[in-house]
């Protein structure tokens, strides 16, 4: 009986590293879940409403996003102050850092971007 238990424990321990490798890839959040979690984490930290994600890319250490945030509501709405935040996440979707990279009025288009008329 002891041999059977030891044999099964040995087999389980031999399988564990392989199982752990595949589990980490399978257990990682989907891109949509990453976006939702990033918005929620940024809202909790800043107290400001994240309205949209304007860019999303995988990096060497995780993910990088640009999140558009309502910083100051004004009337009319086109005069509200918005901000673009760079948000960095690790591979598991946990926020590792953020910073404001731009502040603008909601109704104002970028003057420095080409392609539009």
N, C-alpha and C positions, 0 to 999 in steps of 0.2 A: 504494500500500500504506500509506503513512504517513497519508493522508487517512482511510482506513478505521479505522486504529488510533485516531487523534485523535477521530474521530466517535464510536466506541464508548466511549472514555474519557469524552468529554463527556456522552454519554447516561448512563453509569454514575454520573458525579458528579452529574448532575441527579436521578437516581433515589435516590441515597444518603440525602438528608434525609427523603424520604417513607418509605423503607425503615426508616431509623433510628427514626422516630416510631412506626411500626406495630410494629417489633420490641420497643421498650421496653414497650408495653402487652402484647404477646403473651408477652414473656419474663418478665414479673412472676410471682412465685410465686402459686399458688392459695391460697385461705384455709386449707385443710388443711395445706399445706406451710408457710405462715406460722406456724401454731400449733405444728407439730412443731419447726420451727427455733427459735422463741422459747423453747420448753421446753428444748431442748438447750442453747441459748446461756446461759440462766439457770442451768441445772445446772452448766455448765462454770465460770461466774463465781462461784457461791456454794458449790458442792460439795454442795448439798442436792438431794434428789429432788423434781422437780415432779410432783405427782400429778394435777392437773387444771387446766383453764382454765375459770374461772367466768364470765368476760365477755370479749367481743371486739367491737371497733368500729373503723371507719375514721375517721381524723381528718384534719385539713387537711394534716398533715405525714407521715402514714403510718398507723400502727395503734396502738391502745392495748388492752392485755389485763390481766386480773386472773388471776394464776396462784396456785394453792394449792400450798404447799410443806410438806413434812414437815421441821420444824426440829429436833425432838428426839423420838426414839422412846422410848416408855415402856411398861411392862406394868402393867395391861392397855392394849391399843391405844387404847382410848377416852380415856386420859389423855395420849396423845402430844400434843406441842405442834406446832400448825400455824401457818402464816403466809400471809397474802394479800399478794402483791407486785403492784404496778402495773408493767407492762413496756411500754416504748415502742419501737416499731420504725419505721424509715423505710419508704418505699414499696417498697423491694426486700427487706424482711424482715430487715434488719440491726438488731440491738439498739442503741438509742441511749441508753437509760437505764432504770433500774429503782429501785424503792424499796419498802420494806416499809410497808404501810398498816394492817396489823392482825395481831395475834397472838392465838391462842385454843387451847383444848383441843379435840381432835378430837370428843369426845362432847358438847360444849356448843353449844346453839343460840344464835343471836343474840337478845339480849333487846330490842334496839332496833328490830327489824324488825316491821312489822305484817303481818297477813294470816294468821298461824298461831295455833293455840290451844294 
